[in-house]
Amino acid sequence: MAIKGQVPAHIKPKQFLHPQPTLRLIRILDRIRDPRKPSCNFQHSLISIVFTVIITSLCGADDWSVTEHLAIAMKDWIARFVDVCSRIPSAHTIERVFSLISPEQIEQTLVEIMELLKEKKETVISFDGKTLRGTLDEQAGKRAVHLLNAWSLENGICLGQRKVDDKSVVIYKSNCLHKGVAKKQL
């Protein structure tokens, strides 16, 4: 007879087989404590759920149903990294699991992932200048806003952004922005 609050001996945690268990991102996600109680009904590993949310968020998902739909569309790609043999988790499952994970654990995991991205050595940094539409106001004497961005091609992220006075100082400002990025050692 099972004691209340204890998991019966016959319930064993389901074993999930992730195609790339040695991938550093997967190892980081594996450190998150699974807040769900052991059950014979587990269909999705915590690693698969969190990996799916991170990837779909990077692709623009901003709520649980969009996360589910994007993940379904990306299932073959996601399956290259994590176990999705029980299909992509539903929006309800994703929301329920994330409501159980402590915010501190999520924050720590995201910090570790960002540290992982920072470890890559920069090979190419692209600089791009943009003039923001609707910022010119000749009647008020305000000039258009010009922004200069430093973009890491290897990591796919913006490393820095500076407002410049006008397009003629872009080369000078790009050197300043490059020095600032180099100091941060991204």
ZAFINU-52805 format. One line per field, with one value per residue (C-alpha): chain; residue number from 0; y, x, z. Coordinates in Angstrom, 3 decimals, decimal comma. Layout:
BEGIN
chain = [A_...]
n = [NUM_...]
y = [Y_...]
x = [X_...]
z = [Z_...]
This chain:
BEGIN
chain = [A_A_A_A_A_A_A_A_A_A_A_A_A_A_A_A_A_A_A_A_A_A_A_A_A_A_A_A_A_A_A_A_A_A_A_A_A_A_A_A_A_A_A_A_A_A_A_A_A_A_A_A_A_A_A_A_A_A_A_A_A_A_A_A_A_A_A_A_A_A_A_A_A_A_A_A_A_A_A_A_A_A_A_A_A_A_A_A_A_A_A_A_A_A_A_A_A_A_A_A_A_A_A_A_A_A_A_A_A_A_A_A_A_A_A_A_A_A_A_A_A_A_A_A_A_A_A_A_A_A_A_A_A_A_A_A_A_A_A_A_A_A_A_A_A_A_A_A_A_A_A_A_A_A_A_A_A_A_A_A_A_A_A_A_A_A_A_A_A_A_A_A_A_A_A_A_A_A_A_A_A_A_A_A_A_A]
n = [0_1_2_3_4_5_6_7_8_9_10_11_12_13_14_15_16_17_18_19_20_21_22_23_24_25_26_27_28_29_30_31_32_33_34_35_36_37_38_39_40_41_42_43_44_45_46_47_48_49_50_51_52_53_54_55_56_57_58_59_60_61_62_63_64_65_66_67_68_69_70_71_72_73_74_75_76_77_78_79_80_81_82_83_84_85_86_87_88_89_90_91_92_93_94_95_96_97_98_99_100_101_102_103_104_105_106_107_108_109_110_111_112_113_114_115_116_117_118_119_120_121_122_123_124_125_126_127_128_129_130_131_132_133_134_135_136_137_138_139_140_141_142_143_144_145_146_147_148_149_150_151_152_153_154_155_156_157_158_159_160_161_162_163_164_165_166_167_168_169_170_171_172_173_174_175_176_177_178_179_180_181_182_183_184_185]
y = [0,000_3,393_6,049_9,371_11,811_9,091_7,776_4,100_1,806_0,546_4,043_4,542_7,813_7,568_7,601_10,129_9,731_13,074_12,793_15,171_14,771_16,145_19,430_22,175_23,743_20,395_19,925_23,392_22,550_19,203_21,064_22,444_20,483_18,959_20,290_17,690_14,753_11,403_9,810_6,982_9,487_11,644_12,171_15,021_15,584_18,895_19,426_19,040_21,495_24,185_23,738_24,116_27,305_28,865_28,096_29,239_32,413_33,213_32,763_35,276_33,208_35,417_33,153_29,448_28,702_30,383_28,370_25,144_26,014_27,104_23,989_21,752_23,458_23,000_19,470_17,821_20,419_20,278_16,455_16,763_18,015_16,722_13,799_14,573_10,969_11,711_14,666_18,373_19,307_21,163_24,831_23,782_21,396_24,018_26,628_24,217_23,091_26,648_27,711_25,075_26,027_28,647_32,009_31,854_28,588_30,047_33,188_31,172_28,983_31,985_33,578_30,351_30,261_33,873_33,013_30,148_32,589_34,989_32,267_32,216_34,162_36,909_36,559_39,070_42,121_43,988_47,656_48,966_52,463_53,228_56,416_55,995_56,938_59,618_61,198_64,227_67,277_70,305_72,566_71,867_71,992_68,345_66,296_62,646_60,049_57,964_54,693_52,634_48,922_46,393_42,903_39,576_37,317_34,220_34,621_36,336_39,084_42,851_43,686_47,398_50,397_54,081_57,180_59,238_62,895_62,357_59,950_61,743_60,571_56,901_55,732_57,579_56,341_52,773_52,807_54,049_51,421_48,710_49,714_49,628_46,151_44,974_46,245_44,181_41,171_39,816]
x = [0,000_1,348_1,837_0,162_2,636_5,066_5,425_4,450_7,414_5,953_6,028_9,359_10,305_10,092_13,467_13,786_16,390_17,641_19,561_22,309_22,631_26,191_25,206_26,031_22,575_20,951_23,292_22,315_18,609_19,193_20,153_16,629_14,833_11,635_8,843_6,309_5,509_6,633_3,886_3,456_1,653_4,703_4,827_7,348_10,690_11,305_14,303_12,089_9,514_12,029_14,092_10,933_9,917_13,378_13,618_10,092_10,585_13,654_11,412_8,882_6,399_4,864_2,194_1,694_-0,570_1,853_4,646_2,747_1,956_5,523_6,926_4,632_5,887_9,497_9,069_11,606_14,248_13,515_13,709_17,368_18,147_15,527_13,141_9,749_8,630_5,411_4,652_5,060_3,559_0,249_-0,031_-1,774_1,051_3,715_1,872_1,287_4,924_6,256_3,910_5,574_9,197_10,548_11,370_14,818_15,578_14,422_16,494_19,611_19,150_18,790_21,906_23,853_22,573_23,668_27,111_27,244_26,545_29,205_31,864_31,834_34,679_33,560_34,734_32,508_30,764_28,568_27,710_24,455_23,027_19,308_17,282_14,109_10,976_8,742_11,456_12,059_10,040_11,098_8,483_9,832_13,433_14,112_16,387_15,762_17,156_20,004_20,994_24,130_23,943_26,746_25,549_27,265_26,781_28,008_25,694_22,836_22,429_22,786_25,916_25,329_23,456_24,336_22,463_24,524_24,094_23,881_25,024_28,340_29,799_28,882_32,480_33,786_30,925_31,300_34,906_33,700_30,964_33,447_35,796_32,876_31,875_35,494_35,669_32,590_34,302_31,152]
z = [0,000_-0,980_1,647_0,896_-0,654_-1,783_-5,286_-5,597_-6,281_-9,560_-11,135_-12,825_-14,556_-18,326_-20,031_-22,836_-25,559_-26,776_-30,069_-28,876_-25,077_-25,068_-26,709_-24,212_-24,452_-23,653_-20,666_-19,365_-19,698_-17,972_-14,768_-14,364_-11,648_-13,018_-10,754_-11,898_-9,657_-11,089_-13,139_-15,591_-17,821_-18,626_-22,363_-22,680_-21,054_-19,317_-21,605_-24,702_-23,376_-22,360_-25,558_-27,650_-25,828_-26,172_-29,888_-30,724_-28,653_-30,730_-33,781_-32,474_-30,436_-27,773_-26,252_-25,592_-28,587_-31,009_-29,374_-30,027_-33,667_-34,440_-32,777_-34,830_-37,986_-36,804_-35,423_-37,741_-36,870_-33,121_-33,264_-34,291_-30,766_-28,308_-27,939_-29,508_-30,042_-28,109_-30,400_-29,640_-26,252_-26,329_-25,381_-22,171_-21,229_-21,931_-19,875_-16,973_-16,845_-17,029_-14,240_-12,032_-12,754_-10,387_-11,994_-10,384_-12,214_-15,529_-14,958_-14,058_-17,133_-19,447_-17,940_-18,606_-22,191_-22,746_-21,313_-23,809_-26,647_-25,378_-25,506_-29,283_-30,808_-33,118_-36,675_-38,452_-37,049_-39,512_-39,101_-40,447_-40,345_-40,405_-40,439_-38,415_-40,313_-38,876_-36,730_-38,961_-37,887_-39,923_-38,330_-34,850_-36,108_-35,236_-37,466_-38,321_-35,927_-37,370_-35,668_-36,144_-35,254_-34,687_-35,621_-34,866_-37,868_-36,037_-33,023_-34,877_-32,272_-32,084_-30,077_-29,766_-31,063_-31,119_-32,151_-34,620_-35,522_-39,248_-41,924_-42,453_-39,116_-39,520_-40,122_-37,048_-34,883_-36,186_-34,953_-31,531_-31,435_-32,471_-29,643_-27,206_-28,381_-28,109_-24,509_-23,620_-25,224_-26,750]
